[in-house]
Amino acid sequence: MLLLCWRGWTWVGEQRSKLCSSGAVRSQCGAAVRGQTTLAHLSGAAWTKGFFYLALDGQFLCARRIIRQFQILQSLQKDNMKEVEKPHAEDKFCGISRLKVFLLALSLAFVGKTMSGAYMNSMYTQIEKQFNIPASLVGIINGSFEIGNLLLIAFVSYFGGKLHRPRIIALGCTVMSFGCLLISLPHFLIGRYHIESSVSPLENSSVMPLCFVNQSLFSLPAEEPSTECVMESGSLLWIFVMAGNIVRGMGETPIMPLGISYLEDFAKTENSPFYLGCLHTATIIGPFIGFLLASFCAELFVDLESVDPGDVTITATDTRWVGAWWLGILICAALNLLAGVPFWFLPKSLVKEGETNEPEETCKKRVVLLQENEEKEAKETMYEIAKNFIPFLKALFHNPVYMLFICITVLQFSAFNGMVSFMPKYLEQQFGKSASDAIFLIGIYNLPVICVGYFFGGLFMKKFKINIYHAAHIAFWVSLLEYLLYFAAYWTVCDTSPVAGLTVSYEGIEQVSYAESTVLAGCNRDCDCALKIWDPVCGKNGITYVSPCLAGCKASRGTGKSVVFENCTCVAASEFSYQNASAILGQCDRGESCDKMLHYFLILQLVCSFIFSLAAMPGYMVLIRSLKPEEKSFGVGIHELASRVFAGIPSPIYFGALIDTTCLKWGTMTCGGEGACRLYNIVTYRWLYLGLPAILRGVSYFPCALILFILKKKLKSESKTLLNTPIELQNKGQ
């Protein structure tokens, strides 16, 4: 005898098992089944021309409806059996629960994506000099990553939550890896990097007059750039970097919203803040590794595979130096590809931590699911999923806490993104550090303390089980304290580097000039010097000159980096009189006092970063807990979308455009066109770089106060409801 068992609709031989209910049998067999028995003894079964014949108590019944039910059940068995027998979050895999395996894999993905982002942010100054582009265009390249996010984030967040989330994350990691490869491609297509110089390599080996040399052999001093600049080989290869950034942004899209929603769905409520704290810790470890990698690569010359380091005549502190920006991004590509591998083998869903999968409950759920499918006679389609998109969006827009939090994020992220994007350039220009040193110091002083702050912030939320109102209060007051400390950065400044004709006169009097003609003086007016070239030399008087020619140098000796220029008339003509005045390659050092100010600035950044990171987790929990469970994936995605559109894309562009306005000396391309900026007015630069974030962050505290007011009002209404409930029950009892 054979038995048809309801649960799972499987054939069981030589056994008897109780069906869920006699009503279930009747509801499925309808008029074809007249018996009231709870057992269906089947003596035979066969498929014939689309009909299924049952032998029930010796009578054959032809039931077309049963055919339909079995067809539905077979499709359900394929698509939903994993839900019936889905693994527990606490099931062990190599001694680790499945949810923690997902957490580890997601942490690695977070490390990969943030490492790539930190590396790229660190290398934008190198890319700027490699392709001779202004900072505003660098801002567009930076913002292109957010454009990639923008293209997909709303759809991934909404539809991705209803599909196989781990596999979508795996696909995202793979796409991100391809984007990194695309970014590095221009290095293999462009020729060797041309170092802007007024001195040819042949001149380094002999003593010859520089002041009167015909400079037209080595540069184009024409006022108007050649039309060939537009079509110059390699001039548009930065488009590959932008395209790769867009692809990288598209690949990163599903990792955060789908990963966090997956954890939130299957983690215990009290464990969720701790898990999120681990992810935020991973987002700090990634940038830390990225900054260290960027520091290492920036120390290597861009053409390291084809140029002997001894042949390079400039040092890493020179503003013309370009590091091996392409090398680290290849390493990032490999890591992102590796990070996606574990997600291909993780299940679509899990049983939540602390819950069990009971057979009776599952059986009832299967009955309801089957009846719903019978009514619809089809599985839920993508169209039916999509038609709920607008109602979900309306629900989010009518959530005041959520919308105010988005406003805060846009303002805070605009300030943060602009500062991070141009911080290496700020340290280079303000404190005279090389790109490698600047990147290394940013990573060492900021990221470890942020990691610690995120971790303890999440741990604090878990231990004390802070509600949304208290979390908002903690985030507000801690963030405000850090904001007030931030203003101390205005006192950590260095004196302006003296550059003859730009920041000081040739007599050493302090003045700032944006005009090109001011680099000419009586001591060099007859030298026929190229005005557009940036080839700085440091005179014995401590003043930097734009080029050896503009320093009035008549001769040179030595080779490579050790070349010395002699008989420099402008050095001798300054207020410090020198006989046989000489100059060496590169800008003059800032001195020990500037190094002290740099350390004060970095220590201040360390303290501020730690305090702000303590507020990050409570603030993020306000976002998460302001959303309903079914809205979390979509809500986090829209939050990310808004931050990309209104902060991530525009902030680097307007930060870069404002920074360009402070440029005192632009570089020159080989065709005579304007290249990347070589020297900035650091006073104006400082006020813009520190002032704009201060304004944006200051405005963000107004919506913060509104959130506190709304949550306080909501908490009071909930408290009144709880107090009135026992009185109402007593009245009913009477």
N, C-alpha and C positions, 0 to 999 in steps of 0.2 A: 504493500500500500504506500502511496505517496501523500505527502501533506503539504499544502500551500500555507506557509507561515506569513502572516501579515508583515512582521518586522523585517524590513529589508527586501520583502518579496523574493525569497529564495526557496528553492525546492529542497525539502528535507526528506530523505528516504527512511522508511521503516520507523518513523517517530510520530508521536502525537504531541501537539503543542496547542495551548489555548490561544486563540486569536485575541486581538485587543478587545473586541466586543462583538456580540451578535449583530448589533446595529451597524458596525463597520462592514460586516459581511453583506447585510441587506442593502446598505447604501451603495455598495459597489456592484452587487449582482442585480439589484433592482427587481423587476418582475420575473427575471429568469430564475431567481432563487426564492423558493417558497418556504424552505425549511426554517425553523427557529433555532436549529442546533448551533452551538458555538464551535463545532468541529466540522471541517470539510475534508472528508475522506475521499481521496482521489484515487481511483483504480486505474486510470489511464489518461493520457493527454497527448494530443497531436495537433499540428498545424496543417490545415488543408485549405488551400486557396484563400488564405487570409482569414479563415475562421478558426476559432479555438473551441474544441469540443471537450466538455467536462463530463466525467462520469460521476454523478453525485447520487449516492444511494441507489446505484444501478440504473439510473435514468440519464440519457444523453440530452444535454441542453446546449442549444446553439445560442451564443450570446455575443452579438456584435459589440455591445458596450464593454464587455470584458476585454475584448481585443484592444479597445481604445485605452482602457485602464492600464493594461500591461504595456502598451506602447509608451504611455506617460511615465509609468514606473521605471521602464528600462532607461528612458532618458534621464529621469531623476536619479536613478541609481548611478549613472555615469557622472553626472554633474554634482550631485549632492551627497554621495556616499561619504565623501571626505568630511562633510559637515556632520553626518551621523556618527562617524567614528573619528572625528578630528582629534589630533593629539592634544594632550594636556600641556599647558605652559610649563608645568613642573616636571614633565617627562625628561629623563636624562639622556643626553647625547655626549658620549665620552666623559661622563661624570659631571656634565653641566646641563642645567635645564634648558629646554628648547628656547624659552623666552630670553634667557641669558646668552645663548648662542646668537640669537638675533641681535641682542644688545651689543655684543662684541663685534659682530659683523657691521652693524650700523655705525659703531664707534670708529671702526677702521675706514668706512666710507666717509664719515665726517672728517677724519684725519686727512684723507686723500683730497677731498674737495677744498677744505680750508687751507691745506698746504699749498695747493695749486693757486688759490686766490692770494695768499700772502706772498708767494713767490712772484706772481705777476705784479702785484702792487709795489713790490720792492724793485722790480726791474723796469718799471715804466720810464724812469729817468735814463736808463741805458738804451731803451728802445727809442726814446726821444732823440738821443744823440746819434744813434745808429742810422736813423732815417732822416735826420735833420728836420724835425717837425716841431711846431710850437706846443706849449703846454696845453692850450685849449684843444688841440687835436688829440693829444694824449688823453685828455679827459673824455673825448668821444670814444676812443678805443677802450678806455676803462668802462665807460657806460654801456658799451656794446655787450658786455657780459650780462648786464641786467636786461637788455633787449631780448637776449636768448631766453632768459627766464620768463619774460613777459609773454613771449609767444605761446608758451605751453602751460604756465603754472595754474591758471584757472581750470583748464580742462583736466590736467593731471590730478589736481587736488580733488575735483568732483568725481570724475569717472574712475580715477585710480583707486579711490577708496572702495569701489564696488567690484574691482577686479583683483587679480593676484598681485598684491602689493610687493612682496619680496622680489618677484621676477621683474616688475616694472623698475624697481630700484636697481636691480642688476643691469638692466638695459641702459638705465641712466648712467651708471658708472662706465659702461663700455663707450657710450657716446661721448662722455666727458674725456675719456682717454684719447679718442680720435681728435677732439678739439685741441688738445694739447699738442698732438703731433702736427696739426695744421699750423699752429702758432709758430713752431720751430722751423717750418718749411722755408721761410724767406732767407734764413742764413745759408742754406745750401743752394739758393738761386742767385743771391747777390754776390758781387765781387768782394775783394778785400776792402776793409774799412780804410778810407782816406783820412789821415790825420791832418787837420787844418794847420798849415805852417807857412811862415814867410821865408823859411830857410830850407834849401834843398839838402838832401843827404850828402851831396858832394861838398857843400860848404863847410860841413862839420869837420872835414879832414884837413883843411888848410886855413891859414890866416889870410883873410881877404877883407876888403872894405864892405860893410853891410849898409851903411847909411846911404851910399850913392849907387848901390847895385840896382840894375834894371829889374824891378819886381814883376814885370809882366810875364816873365818866363814861368813864374810859379803861382801867380794868382791873377784874377781879373778885378782890378780896382774900379771898374766902371760903376757908375751910380745906378744904372738900370740893369737888372739881371737879364741874362740871355733867355730867349724863348726856348732854348734847348733844355732849360731846367725842368720844364714840364714833362719832357719825354726822356729825361736822363735815366740811364739804366739803373733800375733798383729804386727809383724815386717813389713808386707807387706800391712797392711790395709790403708796406705796412698794412695794406688792405687784407693780406693773408692773416696778419695778426688779429685784425678786427673780426674777420670771418671766423677764425679759430676761437676767439673769445665768445662769439655768438653761439657757436656749437657747444662750447664748454658750458655756457649758461643753460642751454637746452638740456644737456645731460644732467646737470646738477638739480634741475627742477623737481623731480619726484623724491629726492632723498630725504629732505627735511619734512615736508608735510605728510608723506605716506609713512615714513619711519616713525615719526612721533605719534601719529594716530594709531599705528599698529601697537606700539608700546602702551598707549593709553587704553586701548581696547582690552588688552589681555594682561595688564599688570594690576596688582592690588592698588587701591586708592592711596594707601599710606606709602607704597613703594614707588609710586609714580614720580614724586619730586626728586627722589634719590636717583632714579634712572635718568631723568632729564638732566640732573646735575652731572652725571657721568658723561652724557652727550655733550654738554657744554664744556666739560673738561677736555673732551676729545677735540672740540673746536678751538681749544687753546694749544693743545699739543701739536696739532697740524700746522698752525701758523708758526709756532716756535721752530719746528723742523724746517718749514719753508723759509723762514728768515735766516736760519743758519746756512741752509743750502744756497740761498741768494747771496749771502755774505761771501761764501767760498767762491761762487761762480763770478761775482763782481770783481774779485781779486785777479782773476784770469783774464788775459786779453782776449777780445772777441774772436780773433783769428788764430787761436792757440794751436790749431791743427796744421796751420800753414805758415806761421810766422815765428821766427826765433825770438824769444823774449828779450834777448840782448839787443835786437835790432829796433826795439820800440824806444823812441826818444822821450816819451812822456811817462809820468808816474800815475799811480791810481788816484792821487789827490787832484790831478789836473781835471778841469771841467770838460776837457775833450776826450777823456778816457772812456772807453766802452768795454764793459765786461762781457764774459761769455754767457749772455742772457739765454741763449738757446739751449745750453747744456742741461740746466736744471729742469726745464719744462719737459724734456724727454724723460727724466726720472719721474716726474709727476705723472706722465702718461702711463708709465709702467705700473706705478702704485695704484692708480685709479682702475686700471684693468684688473689687477689682482684683487682689489677690494670688492669687485662685483661678483666674484666667483661663488662665495658661500650662499648668496641670496638665491641662486638658481635651484638650490636643494632644500630650501626652507618651505614649510607648508603655507597654504593660503590663509588659514586661520587656526587658532588654538582655543582650548578651553581656558577660561580666565583663571589666573592664579587663585587657589583656595576654593575653586568650584569643582564639582564632579559632573560626569556625564551619565545620568541615570537612565536605564532602559525604558521605564514607563513614560518619563517625560519626553524622551526621544520619540517614542511610538506615537504619542499624542501630537507632537510637532509634525511628524510625517503625515498623519491623517489630515491635519489642517492644511499642510502644504499641498497634499495631493488634491484635496477638494478645491483649493484656490486655483490650482493649475487646470483642474477639470472645467471650472467655470470660464477661465481665460482661454483654455485649450491651446496654450502656447506659453513658452517661457518668456520671462521679461526681456524685452528687446532694448537695444540702445536708445531707440526713440522714446520708449516709456521711461527710461532712466532720465533722459534729457529733459522731458517735459516738466520734471520737478526742479529744474535748475533755477528758474525765475523765482518760484516760491521760497527756495532756500536763500537766494540772494536778498529777497525782500526781508526775510526774517533777520538776516545779519544787519541790514541797513537800519532796521528798527530796534536794534540792540544798542542803547546809548553808550554803555561801558565799552563795548567792542569798537564802536566808531571813534570814540574819544581816544582809545588806546592806539588806533591806527594813526590819528593825528600826532600823538606823542612820538610814535615810532618814526614817522616821516621826518619830523623836526630833529629828533635825536640822531637818527641814522644819517641824515644829511650832514650834520656836523661831524659825526664820527667818520663817515666815508671820505669826506673832503680832507680831513686831517690826516688820516692814514694814507691816502693816495699820494699826498705831497710831503709827508714827514721826512722821508730820506732826502729829498731836495732841500727841505728846510734846514736839516742838520748840516748838509753840505755847504749851503750858502751862509747860514747864520754863524756856524762854528768852524767852518773850514775843514770839515772831515771828508774823507774819501767815501764813495758810495758803499764800499765794503764795510768800513768801520761804522758808518751810520746805520746800515741794516742790522749789523751784529748788535749794536748797542740797543736798538729798538727792541729786538727779540729778547735780549738778556734782561733788560730792566722792566719790561712791561708784561710779557706773556706768562712767566712763571707765577707771578702774584695774581694775575687774572684767573689762572687755572685754580689756584688755592681758593680764591674768593668764590668762584662758581661752585666748587665742591662743597665748601662749608655753608654756602647759601642754600644749596639743595639739602644738605644734611640737617640744617637748622629747620627747614620747612617740614622735613619728615619727622624729626624728633618731637617737635612741639605741635604738629598737626595744625598749622596756622590756617585760619579761614581766609577768604578772599579779601575781606575788609582790612584785617590786620596786615595781610601781605601787601596791600596797596599802601598802607601807612608806612610800613618798613621801607618799601621801595622809594616812596616820595622823600622821606626825611634823610635817608642815607644818601640818595642821589643829590639832594640839595646841599648837603655838607660837602660832597666832592666838588660840586659846581662852584662853591665859594672858594675852596682851596685852589681851584684852577686859575684864578686871577693872579696868583703869585707868579705865574710864568712870565708876566710882563716885566718882572725885575731880573729875570735870568737872561741877560742880553750881553752881546759882545760889541765892541766898537767896530765901526765900519772899516772894512779893509781898504787901505789907501791905494787907489789906482789912479795914476796920473791922467788927468783930463776927464775922468769920470766921477770919482768920489772926492778927489783932492786936486788942487791945481799943481802945476809943475814945480811951484815953489813950496808945496807941502801944505797949503792953506785948504782947510776943509770946505768942500763944495760938491754939490751933486748936479750932474748935467746929463741930460738925455740926448743932447745934440752930438752928432758925429764929428763935427768940425772942432770941438774942444780938445780932441786928442792931439791937435797940432799946436806947436809952440815955437818960439824963436829958436830953440835948440835943435829942432828937427824939421823946420819948415822947408829947408832946402834939400832934404834927403829923398824926396820923391817916394814917400812911403805909401803902401796900400793901407787905406783907412778901415777897410772892412775885415781885415785879417785879425784873428784872435790867437796870438802866439806869445803869451805873457812871459816876462822875465822879471826877476826880483833884483833890484839894485842894492848896492851896499848901504844906501841910505834908508832901507826898509820900505821903499815905495815900489809898487808893482807897475810895470809899463806894459802897454797893450802888445808891443812887439819889440824885438831888438832894434829894428829900424827907428821906431818912434822913441826909443830910449837914446837914440843918437849914437849907437855903438858903431865903431869903425872897424873892429876886427874881432876874430873869434879863434879860440884854440880848444883842442880836445875833440872827442867824438862822443856820439850817443848822448846819454843822460848827463855826462860829466862835462859837456861843452860849457865854456866860459866866454862871455862877450866882454871885450875890453874897449877902453877909450870911449866910454859912453858920455857924450857931452851933456845930456839932460840930467844924468846922475850927478855930474860935477856942478851943474848950474843950479841945483836945488839949494835950499837954505843950509843944508849940510854939505860943506865943501870937501870934495875928495879928489886927490891927485890920482891919475890913472884909474878913474872910477870904472868899476866893472859890474857885471850882472850875470846871474845864473838862470837857467831854465826854470819855469814854473812861477806860481804866485808866492808871495812872502807869507811866512807862517804868522798865525794870529797871536801867538804868545801863550804863556802859562795862565794868565788871567782868564783867557777865553776857554781854556780847558776846564778851569774850575767852574765857570758858569755853565758849561755843558753838563758837568756832573750834577750841579744843583738842579738844572732843568730835568735831567733824567731821574733823579731821586724824587722830585715833585711828581713826575709822571708815574713813577712806581707807586707812590702813596695814593694818588688819585685813581689809578687803575684798580688797585686793590679795593678801595672803598666802593667804587662804582660797580665792580663785579659782585660784591656782596648784595647789592640791590637788584642785580639782573634776574636771579631766580625768582624772588618774590614778585617782581614785575611781570615776568613771563607767566607765572601761575595765575595772575589776574586775567591775562588773555585767555588761557586755557579754560579756567573755571567760569568765565563769562559766557561760554558756549555750551549748548546742549550736546549730549553724546553724539547724536547723529550729525551735528554741525561741525564737529572738531576738525575733521580732515579738510572739509571745504573752507572752514573759517580760517584755519592756519594758512591755507593756500592763498586766500584773498588778502590776508594780512601781508604775506610775502609779496603778492602782486602789487599792492599799494606801495609798499616800501621800495620796490624796484622802480615803479613808474615815477613816483613823486620824489624819490630821494636817490636811489642808486644810479639812475640814468642822468638826471640833470646836475647833481651836486659836483661830480668831478669836472663837468664841463664849465660851470660858472666859477668854480674855484680856480681852474686852469686859466680861464679867460682873465680873471682878476689878477692872477699872478703874472701873466704876460704883460700887464700894464706897468709892472714895476721893473721891467727889463731895461738895463742900461746899455748892454752891449750884446748884439746878436752875432751869432756865428755866420760863416759864409760857406756855401756849397761850392764844389769844384767848378760849377758853371757860372758862379757869381751870384746866385740867388741867396736869399736870406735863409739861414739854417736855424738851429736850436739856440736858445738864449745861453750866453756864457756867464753873464754877471748881472745880478739883481741889486736894486736898492733895498738893502736888507731891513732898513727901518720901516719903509712902507710895506714891504713883504711881511714883516712881523705883525704889524697892526692888522693887516688883512687876514693872515693865517690864523692868528689867535682871536681876533675880534669877531669875525663872521660866525665861527662856531659858538662863541659866547652869546651872540644875539639869538641864534637859532635855538639853543638850549634854554635860554631864558624865557623865550615865548612858550616853550613846551610845558612849563610848569603851570600855565593857566588851565589847559585841559586836565592836567594831573589833579588840580584842586577840585575841578568839577566831578571827576571820577570818585574822589573821596566823599564828596557831598552826596552823590547818587547812592553809593554803597552804604553810607551811614543811614540814609533815609530808608533804604531797602531792609537793612538790618533791624531798624526800629519796627517796621511793619511786620517782619517775621516774628520778632519777639512778642509783639502784641497778639499775634495769631496764636502762638504757643501758650500764652498766659490765658487767653479766653477759651481755649479748647476744653480744659477740665470743667469750667463753669457751665459751658453748654452741655457737656455730658451729664453733669449733675442735674440740670434742669430737665433734661430728657428722662432721666431716671425717676424723677419725682412725678 
